[in-house]
């Protein structure tokens, strides 16, 4: 199996995506928050790396579909950072170019555990209030969650 399928079958990653979706729905009308959420998605679901047997290994959809991206990710010329949600959210990326840096997880638990910090950062940066939360809850209900 290639691309995104292996990730979608991993229970912990699936839980992350479900909760990530719920958070995203709260900020669907906020373009700047959307940029932050897109950055997290890029560095986890598209260009993610996880440490396996002591070595950083690609695990995400886009990275696994290209030999040149895999080679770039493994290269000594690219920076590998331990996953830190705050750093990820501040890191620019260009989806049309090979990355100069990647974030790696020790386990998928790191990713799921980062969601609380993600939501706190978004709430602080974009001031989601009780009325906004009610509207986002209604959107989630309408979308079938």
C-alpha positions in Angstrom: 0.0 0.0 0.0 1.3 3.4 -0.9 0.4 7.1 -0.3 -2.1 7.9 2.4 -3.7 4.5 2.8 -1.2 3.1 5.4 -1.8 6.2 7.6 -5.5 5.9 7.4 -5.4 2.4 8.7 -3.3 3.3 11.7 -5.7 3.7 14.6 -3.8 6.5 16.5 -3.3 8.5 13.3 -7.0 8.0 12.4 -7.9 9.4 15.8 -5.7 12.4 15.2 -7.3 13.1 11.8 -10.8 12.9 13.4 -10.0 15.3 16.1 -8.0 17.5 13.7 -11.2 17.7 11.5 -13.2 18.8 14.6 -10.7 21.6 15.3 -10.6 22.6 11.7 -14.4 23.0 11.5 -14.2 25.6 14.4 -11.9 27.8 12.2 -13.4 27.1 8.8 -14.2 30.8 8.3 -10.8 32.1 9.5 -8.2 32.1 6.6 -5.3 32.8 8.9 -6.1 29.9 11.2 -6.6 27.8 8.1 -3.0 28.6 7.1 -1.8 27.2 10.4 -3.9 24.1 10.1 -2.6 23.6 6.6 0.9 23.8 7.8 0.3 21.2 10.4 -1.4 19.0 7.8 1.5 19.4 5.4 4.2 18.5 7.9 2.3 15.5 9.3 -0.1 14.0 6.7 2.0 14.9 3.6 5.6 15.2 4.7 5.7 13.4 8.0 8.6 11.4 9.4 8.6 9.0 12.3 11.5 7.5 14.2 11.6 3.8 13.7 14.5 1.6 15.1 16.3 4.8 15.9 16.2 6.1 12.3 13.9 8.8 10.9 11.6 7.2 8.3 9.0 8.8 6.0 5.4 7.8 6.8 3.2 10.2 5.0 1.3 10.3 1.7 3.2 12.7 -0.5 6.6 11.8 0.9 6.1 8.1 0.1 5.0 8.6 -3.5 8.3 10.2 -4.7 11.8 8.7 -4.7 13.3 12.2 -4.9 11.3 13.4 -1.9 12.3 10.3 0.1 16.0 10.8 -0.8 15.7 14.5 0.1 14.1 13.6 3.5 16.9 11.2 4.2 19.7 13.5 3.1 22.2 15.0 5.5 21.5 18.3 3.8 18.0 18.6 5.2 17.3 19.5 8.8 15.3 17.1 10.9 13.5 18.6 13.9 11.8 16.7 16.7 8.1 17.4 16.3 7.0 20.5 18.3 3.6 21.8 17.4 4.5 25.5 18.1 7.6 25.2 15.8 5.6 23.4 13.1 2.9 26.2 13.1 5.6 28.9 12.6 7.5 27.0 9.8 6.8 28.1 6.2 6.6 25.5 3.5 6.4 25.5 -0.3 4.5 22.5 -1.6 6.0 22.9 -5.1 9.7 22.5 -3.9 11.7 19.9 -2.0 11.7 20.7 1.7 14.8 22.0 3.5 13.5 20.7 6.8 11.2 18.1 8.3 9.7 17.3 11.6 9.8 13.7 13.0 7.7 12.0 15.6 8.9 9.6 18.2 5.4 8.0 17.9 1.9 8.8 16.7 1.1 9.5 20.4 3.1 12.7 20.1 0.9 13.9 17.3 -2.4 13.1 19.0 -1.1 14.7 22.2 -0.3 17.9 20.4 -3.9 18.6 19.6 -4.6 20.2 22.9 -1.7 22.6 22.4 -2.9 23.3 18.8 -6.3 24.2 20.0 -5.0 26.4 22.8 -2.7 28.3 20.3 -5.5 28.8 17.8 -7.9 30.0 20.5 -5.3 32.4 21.9 -4.3 33.7 18.4 -7.7 34.0 16.9 -9.9 34.6 20.0 -12.5 32.0 19.4 -15.3 32.9 21.9 -18.4 31.0 23.2 -20.6 32.2 20.3 -18.0 31.0 17.8 -17.8 27.7 19.5 -21.6 27.3 19.3 -21.6 28.1 15.6 -18.8 25.6 15.0 -20.7 22.9 16.9 -23.7 23.6 14.7 -21.5 23.2 11.6 -20.2 19.9 12.9 -23.7 18.7 13.5 -24.8 19.7 10.0 -21.8 17.9 8.5 -22.8 14.7 10.3 -20.2 14.3 13.1 
